[in-house]
Amino acid sequence: MFAWALRMCNLGGRQGTPLTSVKKAVVKKAGGKKSAKPRKRGAGTGKPERRGAGAPGADLPFDESIGYQIRTTHRAMQRFLQFKIAPHGITIGMWYFLRALWHEDGLTQRELSNRAGTMEPTTLSAILIMEKKALVRRVRNRDDRRKWHIHLTPRGRALKSKLLPLAREVVDTAVQNLSRGEVTQLLKALAEVQNSVHATLARLDDGSEGKAE
């Protein structure tokens, strides 16, 4: 604002012209209309306005974001794994459910959803596809007819010895430049991140349930 006033005082090449006289000259030159409001910083320059500059936590660079780095790493490894297992007719969508069933066969649809981290409709769609491929079979619970248990077929069980070594290759490639100690520390650090987030979410869920009551 102070710099703008100085520029106005220098109009017509005469320094020291009173600001009121300058204002009249500007209005007269504009045909009696008031001069336009000063443009915002960055307007008309092609440069985006900076928002929240100087405010703590206003920016989160990608190289400092744990969430972004984990997601990027996960997507890269997922793509690599898909390349490995595709020749066996298995997609990434099937992989997570097979992995859970190899660890514990006979899970219910809900349990399988929780293990794979997917919504139940998504899980059901994958199960039906795997059932058509003769990888799993569904068995209704004797005590609760609403529940279905998912069991591996001999074909689905046999894939474990073929696909798990491929998954190991993906992991080994990802950490090939890390020492065994660094890999251990990485796993511990990721476990701490997961525990912190899960604990926070649990508290938020408890708070939401309390408000609902």
N, C-alpha and C positions, 0 to 999 in steps of 0.2 A: 504493500500500500504506500509506503514511504517513497519507494523508487518510482511508483506511478505518479505521485504528486510532483516529484522533481522533474519528470519528463513533461508534465503538463506546464510547469513554470518556464520551460525552455521553448515553448511553441513560438513560432515566428522569429526565432533567433534572438529574442530579447530576454536576457536573464533577469530575474527578479520581478517579473510580472506577477501581480497579485493573483492568488488562486481563484478569487471570485471573478475577476476579469477574464481569466482563462476559461472558466466554466461557462460564462456568457458567450464567449467566442465559439466554444465547441457546440453549444446549443444552437446558436445562430447558423453555424455552418451546416448543421444537421437538419436545417429547415424547421427549427423550433421544437424538434423532438429531443427527448433526453438521450444522452449517449448510452450505448449498450453496456450492460454489466461486464466487468472484467471476466475474461474466460478463466475457467478452472485450469489449474496447473496441468499441463499435458494435453489439454484440448486442442485439436487441430494440428498437433505435431506428429500424429501417427504413433505416439508412444502410449501404452496403456497406463492408466492411473494406478498409482501404488496405494493399495488399501491396507490399513493397519500397519504401516511402516513404523518400525520402532517398538511396536507392541510385543511384549514377551510371548513366545509361543505362537506368533502369527504365521510362521512359516515352518514347514516340515519337509526339508529336502529328501528326495527319494533315497539318497545314499545314507541317510540317518534314520530312515523309517524301518523299524524291525518288521512291521506288518508287510510293507511293500517288498522287502528283501526276502522274507519267507515265502510270500506268494509267488514272486518271480522264480525263486529256486524250485518251488513245488511244480510250477507249470513247466519248467525246463525238464525236470526229472520225469514228470508225467508224460511229456512228449517223447522222451527217450525210451521210456518203458513201453509205450504204445507201439513204437517202432519194433521193439523186441518181441512183443507177444502177438502182434497182428498176424504173423504167418501161421499161428495156431488157431486162428479164428476167434480170438478173444479180444474184446474191447476193454478200454479203461473202466467203462461203466460196469462190466462184468467182473473185472479184476478185484475190486474192493470187496464184493460179496463173496467171491470164491476164497479170497484171503481170510475173511472172517470165518467161513465154514471149514476151511482147512484147519483153523485153530480150534474151532468148536462146532461140530456138526449137530444138526437138529435144532438150530435156533428158530424162534418164532419170527414172523415177519417184522414185528415191532423191535425185537432184540436185534435183528439183522440191520434194521434201519439205524438203530443207535450205534451199533458197531461201525457201520460204514459212514455215519454222519449224513444220512439222506432222509428226505421226507418219505412217508409210507407209500404214497402213490408212485413215487419214483422207484422205490424198492420193488413194489408189485410188478411194475412194467419190466424191470430187469429180470425178475424171477420168471415171469412168463416167457421171456425170450430164452433164458437159460434152460427152461423146461422143454421148450421146442427143440433145443439143441441137445437134449438128453444129458445135460450137465447136472441137473437137480431134479428132485421130485418133491411134491407137497403132500404132507400127511396131516389129516385133521386130528386135533387133540381129542382124546376120548372123553375127558372130563368137561372140557369147554369147547363146544362145537364151533365157536366163533374163531378159535385160534387155529392157525396153520403152522406146522413145523416144516422147515426146509431141510431136506437131507441131500447129500451129495450122491450121485450115481457112481458106479465104478469108473465111468469115463471122466466125470468131474473130479473124482479123487485122484485118478491117474495123472491129471494135469499138474498136480502139485510138484512132482519130481521133475517135470519139464520146465515149468514157469518160474519156480522160486530161484533156481540158479540164474535165470535171466535177470530177475529182480536184483539179485546179489551183484551181478555185473554192473547194473546201473548205479547202485550205491557205491561200489568200489571205484567206478570211474569218477563219480562226483567228488570223492574224498581222496583221490589219488595223490594230491599234493599236500595232504595233511598227515602228520604223524599219528600213531595210534593214540598217544596221549591227547593230542588236539581233538581227535574224533570223540574221545571219551568226554572231554570238557565241553565240546559242542553239544553232545547229547544231554549232558547235565544242564547246560544253559537253556536249551530248548524245553526241557522238562520243567525248569523253574518258570519260564515264560508261560507255559501251559497251565501250571498250577496257579499262578497269579491271576490269570484271566478267568479260569474256572471258579476260583474262590470269589472273585468279584461278581461274576455272573450269578453265582449261588446266592450271594447277599442281595443282589438286585431282584432276583426271583422271589426271595422270601419277603422283601419289602413290598413287591407288587401284590403278593398273595395277602399280606396283612392289610393293605389298603382295600382290596376287593372285599374282605370280610367286614 
